[in-house]
């Protein structure tokens, strides 16, 4: 964190403005914080990944600038911005995102909530990030910064040091023996000698060579005696007898292999029992996904629907009212000790865990505090683990879009009790975190796009248990 900037050549001392970075990507929020901290008129308070962490960090020191990355293609980005604006009414807010542009109704609503700048997140590179954030900081601080500015001609300290490496195929040359000087004469191609002539070259020194012996006369060479007459020639030898070829032995026929008896087909497993209740869990991107699924469920229904959505208390109340107005099922927040009747949608209230007590036809809601699980309260795992008992009845579990692993452990715990699990697929999820955890654990019976989730639930409601 920067302190007060010292004056340069009599200039006035300037206290840097405090900045806070909110980005779900841990790697990118650290890069944004590092680039902002390089600016002489900014001091970074921290880099957080959730709204709750940002509000908790702001209790000790209120930031002057908030750099936010949110998805404004959905309602959740506006809800996040409303919550931050309500807690930090005097803080300057920048939107730094690569999801969506500064157009459309969502962007107009964001500017209506007091967003001062909408910046496009660069693809890669610290220098590209500096080119986006530093001009925005200069525009923000224009006319108010009296302290020294960064000299553009001053070289910037490199973030990563370059390492000089020798290529793996490069041999190291020792410099202890100097290389011979090059021959100034032009090199001429030497004529090649025949191989026989090269083999006769003697490399022995001339003084050590013995004297050459005189060549022997050709008359001393012995000559074979000539035949006296043609009649004394040796008669030709008769040809050698050729071996007889044996006829090839025909291969013996192999005995026929006994046919293996095919095992009887495995019996078809009985269909899972009809669910006694439906539990739907969602997080990031969940409001739109829940509205789509609940709008296609049949009405009336003879089982209750319990929804666990990780949102603040105020926004959950508004979300329940919106779902109730859209229909077709009546929707309300669960109340401690109240019955969870069939044919209705019950939403877990914010900042409290929801446990389901009782048996089919007599479920009741039990709300409690306690520590956060997976950083959430309410948590889906707490609700599912409360149903891991024989008298709770089989559950239909649906895990929609969301970040993290909330819901994976609870869904696996309910498999021995006849639960059926549906997970949203990657292509239709805003964040494929919670559904991915359920699918990779082998817990999900079906991984479906959002448009087919409600159809799969309706099919499960008409399954008749075996006699």
N, C-alpha and C positions, 0 to 999 in steps of 0.2 A: 504494500500500500504506500502511496506517495504521501509525504508530509507537505508542509507549505513549501512552495517553490521559492528558492532564494532569488533576490533581485539581481539583475544583470545590468551593470553600467547605470545604476541609479534608478532602475525601473521599480515599480511598486510590486510588493510581494503578493502572489495570487494563491489562494487556497484551491486545490483541484476539486472539481465537481465529482461527487461520488456516483459510481455507476454499478449496476447489478445486471448480470446476464442470466436469462432463463431460456434454456434449450434442452430438449429431451436427449440429445446426443452428447454424451460426456466428452468425446473427442473434440467436437466442434465448439462446444461452449468454452472449453479451455483455450482453444485457438482464438476465439473472439475476445476472451478476457485478456489474453496476452497482447493482442493488437491494440485494444483500448488502453491498456496500461502503459503502452509506449508513448501515448500522447501526453505532452507535458501538462495539460490542463485537465486531465481525467485521472481519477483514482478508482480502481475496481474494488468493490466491497467483497465480491465473491461471484461464483458461477454455480447455479443450482439447476435441477432438472424438473422440479414440480412446483405447482403454485403454492402448496403448503410450505415448502422449504423457502420460497421467496418471501412469503409473509412472515415466516419465523425469523429470517435474516433481517427483515426490515424493522423488527421491533426494537432492536438496539440502536440502529442507525438508519434513518430514512434516506433512501437513495434519491439523488437528483435526476438520474437517468436510468431507465429500464430498457434493455435491449431484449426483445421477446421474439421467439419463434413459435408460431401456432398455425394450425391448419384452419384457414378461413374459408375453406370449401364446405364446411359443415357448421352446425350451430355451436359446436363445442368451443371453437375458437372465440366466438363472441361471448360465450359464457365465461371463459377464462379471462377475457379482457374486462368484462364487467366486474368480475370479482377483484381484479387487481386495481382497477380505477376506483372502486369503492373504498379500498383500503389505502391507496396512495393517490389522493386527489390532486396533489401538487407536483407529482413526478412526471417528467418528460418521458414519453414512451415512443420507442422506435420499433417498427416491425421489420425483422431481418429473417426472411423466409424464402424458400424456393418452391413452396407449394401455393400456387395461385398468384395472381397479379393484383395490382391496385385498381381493379375494375369489378363491376358487379355489385349486387346489393350488399353482400357481406363486407366488401371493402368500404362502401359508403357508411355502413353502420359502424365500422371500426373508426373511420375518421370522425364520425359523430360522437364517439366516446373519447375524443381528444388525442388521437394518434398524430404525432407531429411529422413522422417520416416513415415511408414504406420503402425499404431497401431490399434489393435482390441479392440473395446469398450466392457468392461465386462458387464455381464447381470445385476448384482446388487451388492451393497456393496461398502462402501468407501475404505475398506482395499484392495479389488480387484482392485479398480481404482488406489490406491497408488502403488500397485505392478506393474502396467503398466506404469504410468507416471514418477515415481521417478527414476527407472533405465534408462529410456530414457533421463531424465534430466541429470543424472550423465554421461551418454555417450556423451551427447552434450557438457557438460562443462568440460570433461576430459582434463587435461593439461592446462586449463585456469583459473580454480577457485583456488585462493590462500587463501581464507578465511576459517573460521572454517566450518566443516561439521557436520551434525547431528550425535550424538552418537547413534549407533544402540541399545545400552543397556539402554538408557534413556527411561523411559515409556512415551508413547504418550498420550497427553491429550485427553480424550474421547470426541467425538462429541455430543453424546446423553447420558445423565445421566440415569442410571437404577433406576427405582422406585421400592421399596420393598412394596408389597401390601399383605394384609391378604386375603386369599381365602374367597369368599362370604359365604361358608358353615362352616367356622371355627369360633367357639365361643370364645370370649375373656374371660380369666380367671383372676379374681382379686387376687392379691397376698397378701391381708391383712390378710386372715385366712390361717394358714399353713395346709397342708394336713396331715391326720393321718398317723403314720408310718405303714409300711406294716407288716403283721403278719408273723413271721418267720416260724411258723408251717405249714407243708404242708396241703393244703385244701383237706378235705375228703368230698365226696358227702354224703349229709344227706338223710336218708330214708324218703320218703314221707308218710304222714299219710293219712288215708282215709278221705274223705270229711266230713262224719258224725262225725268222731272223732275230727276233727279240729273244727267243729261247736260247740262242747261241752266244749271246753277249756274256762275257766273263767279267764280273765285277771285282776280281782279285787285283790288288795293286800290281803295277808293271814290274817292280823290283822283286816281288815274291813269286812271280810266275816262273815255272820250269821251262827250259828250252824246248822248242817244238821238235818232235821226233820226225825223222824223214819218212815220207809215205812209202809204204811197201809197194813193190812192183806188181803190176797186174799179172806177170807171168808166174809168180809164186803162188797165186791163188789156185787151190785145187779145183779140178774140173771133173764132173761126173763122167764115168766111162760110157761111151756110146755103144749102142747095141750093134752086134756084128752083122745081123741079117734080120729081115722081117720075120722069119720063121721062129726065131728065138724069143719073140715077145711073149709076155705073160698073158694067158687067156683071161678074159673078163669073168668076174665072179657072178654067180647066179644071184638074182634078186632075193632078198630076205623074205621069208613067208610073213604075210600080213595076219595079225590076230583076228580071230573071228568075233564079230559083234553079236552080243547077246540081245535077244529081243527084249524090249522094255517090259517090266513087270506092271501089269495093270494095278491101279490103286484099289485097295480093299474098300468095299462100301461101308460107311459108318452106320452103326446101329441107330435106328430112329430114336430121337429124344422123347422122353415121356412128357406129355403135355401137363403143364402145371394147372392145377385147379384155381380158377379165379376166386379171390375172396369175395364173400357176399358184400353187397354195397352197405356202407355205413348207414345206420338209421338217421333220418332227418331230425335234427334237434327240434324240440318243440319251440314254438314262438315265445318270446319273452312275455311275461305277464303284462296286462294292461296297467299303465301308470296310475297311481293314486294321487299324484300331484306333479306339477311342472315347476322346475327351478331354472331360471334364465339368468346368467351372469354376463356382465359386459363392463368395459372400462372406456379406453380411448376410442372415440368413434361410436360409442354405444347408443347415444340418444336416437340417432337416425336409424340405426339397425333395429333397435327395439321397436320403434314406431312402425317400421315396415313389417316386422314379424307379427306383432300384436294386432295389426289391422287386418290380417288374413286369417286369424284364428276363428273357429266357428263360435257362434253365440246362439243359444246358451251352451255352457259346458257344465259337466258335473264334477269337475276337479278344480282346485284352486291353482292360480299361477302366481309364483313368488319371484320377484325381480330384485336382483342385487346389482346396482349401478353405482360406481364410485364417483360421487359428486358432492359438492358442499350442500349444507342443509337448505339454504334459501333456494338454490336452483333445483334441488330435488322436489320441493313443494310445487314450484312452477311447472316442472316436468310432469308430475303426476296430474296436475290440472289440465295440461295440454293433452295428455293421453286420454284422460276421461272425456274431454270434449270431442276428440277425434273418434272414439269408439273403436270397435263395437262393444267391448267389454268394459264395465264400470271399473275405474281405477282409483286407488287411494293409498295413502301412506299407512304402513302398519303401525298399530298402537300397542303398547305393552299390555299384555294380558287379554287382548281382544281376540275373538275367534277368526280364523282364516277360512271364511266360507267359500264354497265352490262357486264357479262361474264368475269370479272377480279376479282382478289383478292387484296384488299387494306388493308395494315397493318398500324396500328397507330404507328407513329414514337415515339422514346423514349423521356421521360421527357416532354411530352406535352399531354394534354387531347384532344381527337378527338370528335367533335360534328358533327352530320349529319344534314345538312340543306336541304330545298327544298322538292319536292314531287316525287312520282315514275316517273322514266325516266329522272329526272333533279336533282339528288342528288349532293351536293357539300360538300367538306370537310372543316371544320372550326377548326383550331388548336389554342389552347390557353394554357396559363400557369395556375396559381392558385395553391392553396394548394393541398397536396396529400390527396386522399380519400382512406381509408383502407390501408394507407401506400404506395399507388401506384400512379404513374403518368406515363403513362395513366391509367385510371381506367375504368372498364367496365360499372359501374353504370352511369358515366358521359355520355358515348356514348348512352346508352339505354334511359336515361331520356331525351336526346335531341330528341328522336323519339316519345315521349308521347304527340302527337298532332293528330288531326283528319286527316290532309292532308298528314301525313307521310306514310300512308299505313300500312298494316299488316306486322309483322316481324316474321321471323323464327329465334329463339334464341337457341344457343347451348352453354352450360356451361360445359367445360372440366375440367380436373384435375387442382387443385390449392389449395392454402392455404388461409383460411379466409372466408369472406362472400361477396366478391366483385361480383356483378352481381345479387344478390338475390333481392335487393330493386328495381333495374331497371327492372328486368323481371316481378315482380309483378305489377309495374306501367303500363306496356304495355299490360297486360291481357285484360282490357276493350277495347283496340284498336285492338283486333283480333289477338294477338300474340300467337304463338305456341312455347312451351319451351321443349327442350330435355336436359337431364342431364346425364353425364357419371356415370356408376355404381361404387360401392366401389371396386369390385374385380379387375377392370382394371385401376383404378386411382392410380397414384403415391402418391398423397395426396388427400384424399376424404374430402376436406373442402368446396370449393365453390359449387360443385355439391350437397353435402349433405345439405347445407343451402337452396338451391332451392328446393330440394326434401322434406325436413322437413317443409318448409313453405307452402306446398301444391301448389306450383306454377308450378312444372314440370308436363307436360302431359305424359311424358315417361322417365323412367330411364333405359338406355340401356348400354350394353357393348360397348367398343370402336369399335369393328368390325361391329356393326349394326347401328352406328350413320349415316354414309354416306347413307346407304340404306333408313333410315327413312327420310333423307332430300330429296332424289330423289323422294320418294313417295309423299311428300308434294308439290313438284314442278309440279306434274301432276294433282293435285286436281282442279276440275272445280268448280267455285263458283255457288251456286244455282241460278236458273233463277228467 
